Amino acid sequence: MTEIVLMSDPRIAAVPVQECGERLVDVRREGGLLVDARKQDPAGAFAHLREGVLTRLLQAQDLLPSGLRLLFVEGYRPLSLQRRYFEEYAAELRAEHPRWSAEEVFSAAGRYVSPPGIAPHSAGGAVDLTLADPEGRELDLGTRLNASPEESAGACYTGADGITAEARRHRIILGSALRATGLVNYPTEWWHWSYGDRYWALLSGEPAARYGPKDLG
């Protein structure tokens, strides 16, 4: 089995960032992607991505079988929100596993939420997305998007067993298109893909990340 590198792995934090200065763009204004509103926030931060990531998503969408489209759910996430998500999940794990050390909690939390300092979403390099049919209806990919490992009994892992053949086929279609345009998947979350961030750099063998944490303003 291929090793799964977690976001909490110190090798991720050790990757240097050579910020390229690429702007964040609003995918709703650029057009071309279906945008789901479930993660909408007052500032519209969720709908932003680095320009290079959006370009690759549009290229990936062109590679999908006829009638299928990408359904964008969440892109940019402010550091304050990322920190809140991480701390809340870590608190849940501490409550469920009171004997775990701080290191064990940190590592386990990284399966599902990136530590704030290296979070691809806060660099504008990550996107949570799925597939939709011609009418914009979300397809079955085995779990709900953002299902935790505990909730899904591990079915949220991209290569998980125990999902239907149809869900597996949809995951393969999604992954094939996104990988072809240079994005990498976080293997504990079938919906999470990124480009240009530290995680991407490590998995792609790049010497540095192109994108570091960025303010929306």
VOVO-972236 format. One record per residue: residue in one letter; x, y, z of N, C-alpha, C in turn. Coordinates in pm, whole numbers, plus 50000, padded with zeros to 5 digits. Layout:
aXYZXYZXYZ
...
***
This chain:
m500844988050000500005000050000500885012450000
t500545022149917501295034549909501155042350039
e502275047850086502255055650209501365067950193
i500565070550295499775082850298500535093150380
v500895103950318501575114850388500505124250442
l500445125450574499435134050637499895148550637
m498945157650644499255171850650500075175350774
s499945167250878500675169651002502115164550996
d502505158250886503855153050871504845164550870
p505915164050951506875175150956507545177850822
r507545168350730508125170650598507365181450521
i506065182750549505265193050481505685206850530
a505755208550661506135221550718507555225550678
a508395215650647509795218450611509955223350468
v508925221950386509025226450246509065241850244
p510065247750180510125262350173509065267850078
v508725280450097507765287150009508485298149932
q508355297849802508825308649717507595314949654
e507005324249728505725330149689505835336849552
c504945332649461504985338049324504155350649308
g503325353849408502535366049403501275365149319
e500915353249276499715351549194498475355749271
r497555362249201496385367649269495335356949299
l494485360349397493285352349424492165357649334
v491445348549271490335352549185489045346149235
d487925352649207486615347749246486085338849134
v485925326049163485515316649058484105319549009
r483295326549088481935329749046481945340148934
r482945348848935483025359448834483775355048710
e484665345548726485455340848612484635331848521
g483625325148577482745316748497483345303148467
g482485294048425482945281048381482725269748478
l482635272648609482445262248709481085263748777
l480465252448806479295252648894479775255249036
v479135264349106479555267949242478425264949339
d478715256249434477775252549539477885262849653
a476765266049717476765276649818476855271449961
r477085258449982477015252950118478095258650211
k479225263350155480295268950237480375284250224
q479335290150170479335304650147479505312350277
d480305322950274480535331450390480265345950348
p480045354950446479685368650412480655375650318
a481945372750331482955379350248483155372450113
g482545360850096482735353349972484105347249959
a484805345650071486155340250068486175326250007
f485175318450037485125304349995485265302649845
a484865312749768484815311749622486105316149554
h487145318849632488395323549574489435312349562
l490265313649461491395304649437492515312549372
r493735307449381494795313149300494435311349152
e494835321049073494475321048932494945308348861
g496145303748895496675291748830495895279148864
v495315278648984494505267049022493205266948943
l492575278548931491335279248854491585275348708
t492675280048651492995276448513493065261348497
r493695254648592493825240048586492495232948607
l491625238548690490305232548707489495233348578
l489565244448511488835245848385489385236348280
q490685234348280491285224548189490815210448225
a490765207448354490315194248399488865191848360
q488035202248372486635200648337486475196948190
d487335202248105487275198947963487635184447935
l488315178048030488715164048013487665154148062
l486625159148127485585150248180484735144348068
p484145132748092483225127147992482085136847963
s481545136047845480475145047802479325144947904
g478885156947942477755158348033478125160248178
l479355156648216479775158248355480455171648374
r480315177148494480945189948527481525189248668
l482505197648693483015199248828482025207548909
l481845204049035481025211849127481925217149236
f482215230049232483105236749325482375239149457
v483005235349569482375237249700483135247349786
e484455246149795485215255549878486645256749828
g487135269149825488515271649788489275278149903
y489455291249894490235298449995489555298050132
r490385296950234489895296750373490825305450456
p490325316250517491195324750601491865316850712
l493055321150750493805314050854493015312750983
s492265323151018491485322651143490455311551139
l489835309451024488835298851010489515285151009
q490645284250941491395271650939491815267651079
r492275277451156492705274851293491525269851376
r490375275951358489185271751434488795257451400
y488785254151271488445240551229489405230351291
f490705233551286491695224151338491535222351488
e491375233351560491265232451706489995225151748
e488895227351677487645220551712487755205451690
y488375201551578488515187151552489485180851650
a490565187751680491525182551778490855180851914
a489985190051952489275188952080488355176652081
e487715173951968486875161951959487705149251979
l488875149051916489745137251928490265135452070
r490615146452135491085145652275489995140052364
a488745144352341487635139452422487385124552400
e487545120052275487305106052243488475097052283
h489675102852290490875094952319491705101952428
p491215102052550491885109552657493295104952687
r493675092952646495025087952672496035091952564
w495545097752457496455101552350497355113152393
s498595112852347499505123952371499155135552279
a499735147152307499495158852222499955156052079
e501055148752063501565145451930500605136351855
e500005126751926499055117651863497805125151819
v497335134251901496155142251865496465150751742
f497635157151741498025165751630498095157751500
s498705146051507498835137751387497485132951337
a496645128351428495335123351388494445134451333
a494535146351392493745157651344494135161051200
g495415158951168495895161851034495355152850925
r494685141950962494035133550861492905141150792
y492275150250867491015156150823491085171350810
v491885177950892492025192550888493505195950888
s493925204250795495345207950788495725217050904
p496905215050964497405224651062497455238551000
p497055248851071496915262251012498145267450940
g499325264850992500515270650933500845265950793
i500355254050756500695248550624499455245950538
a498305250450582497045246950517496975251450371
p496785242150279496655245850137495505255350109
h494385253850181493245262750159493605277250190
s494405279550294494745293150333495785299450242
a496375291350156497275296550053496535299049921
g495265295249917494485296649793494825286149691
g495525275449735495955265149641495115252649643
a494145251749734493355239549749491885241949718
v491245231349671489825232049640489155219249686
d487975220649742487105209349773486015209049665
l485895197849596484965197349484484505183249457
t483485182149373482945169149336482445169749192
l481655160049152481125159549016479625161949016
a479145167448906477715169648889477295165248749
d475995162048736475445158148606475055170648527
p474525169048405474185180848324473195190448389
e472365185348480471405193948549471975200148676
g473245197448704473885203148822473685194948948
r473145182848934472915174349051474195167149089
e474505167349217475725161249268475685146049250
l476785140449203476875126049183477325119049311
d477125106049315477525097849431479005094349420
l479795098949518481205095349524481525087549652
g480515081849712480725072549823480445077849961
t480695090649983480375097150111479945111450080
r479405117950178479175132250158480525139250154
l480605150250084481815158250082482025163950222
n483265162950273483655167250408483275157350517
a482955145050481482715134850584484025131650655
s484005131050786485215128050862485515113050857
p486745109050891487055094650897486155087150994
e485815093651107484965087051206483555085251153
e483015095751095481645095251043481495084950931
s482485084350843482375076050724483015062250739
a483525059350859484245046650882485375044850780
g486025055950748487165055650658486835056250511
a485555056450475485175056850334485535070150267
c485875080250347486305093050291487685092150227
y488475081950264489775080050202489585077350053
t490395083649970490205082749826490225068349777
g491105060149831491215046349787490475036449874
a489495040949949488785032250044488055020849975
d488035009550043487184998450000485765000850054
g484844992950008483504993350067482595004050011
i482975010549902482055019749836481525012749711
t480455017849655479845011249540480725012649416
a480475004049319481205004749193480975018149124
e479775023349134479465036249072480265047449138
a480305047449271481065057649343482545056649309
r483065044449300484465042349263484735047849124
r483835045149031484005050148894484025065348892
h483155071548969483125086248974484415091749033
r484945085249135486215089849194487345088749092
i487355078149015488395076248914488285087048806
i487075090048763486865100448662487355113848713
l486955117348835487375130048894488895130748906
g489485120348963490915120348986491725120548858
s491285113348757492015112948631492095126748567
a490995134148568490985147348508491845157248587
l491765156848718492495166448800494005163548799
r494375150948806495805147548801496425151348666
a495645150348561496165153548428496545168148414
t495985176748499496315191048492497245195448605
g497805185648678498855188848774498435189748919
l497165187548951496735188149090497045175049161
v497185175749293497405163849374496265162649475
n495995150349512494915147249606495465144949746
y494685148949847494995144949984494275131850008
p494985120550022494375107350014493355103850123
t493265111750228492245109250329490925116250296
e490915124250189489725131950150489605131549998
w488695123849945488585122549800488295135749731
w487725145249801487275157949744488345168849745
h489455166749816490445177449838491605176049738
w491795186449658492845186749557493585200149565
s494865199849532495615212449543496735213349441
y497195225549424498315228549335499085240449393
g500405239749388501225251149424501545252749571
d500895245149658501095246249802502215236949847
r502505236649976503575228150028503305213350008
y502075209250028501755195050011501985191049866
w501515199149773501735196549631503225195649601
a504015204849658505445205049631506115192049674
l505785187349795506405175049844506025163049757
l504745161749725504305150249646504775151049502
s505005162949452505405164649312506915165149294
g507655164849407509105165449397509635179249364
e508845189549390509265203349364510105208449481
p511105216949455511965221749563511285231549657
a510205237949613509525247949696508085249249653
a507265254449744505885257549711505815270949639
r504835272449552504615285149482503725294549562
y502875288749647501885296649721502065294749871
g502095305849944502095305550089500795311550141
p500585311850274499375317850328499155331950275
k497905335250247497605347950181496345354050238
d496335367350249495145374550291494245377150171
l492945376550193491995378650084492025392950032
g492185402450127492155416550088493175420449988
***
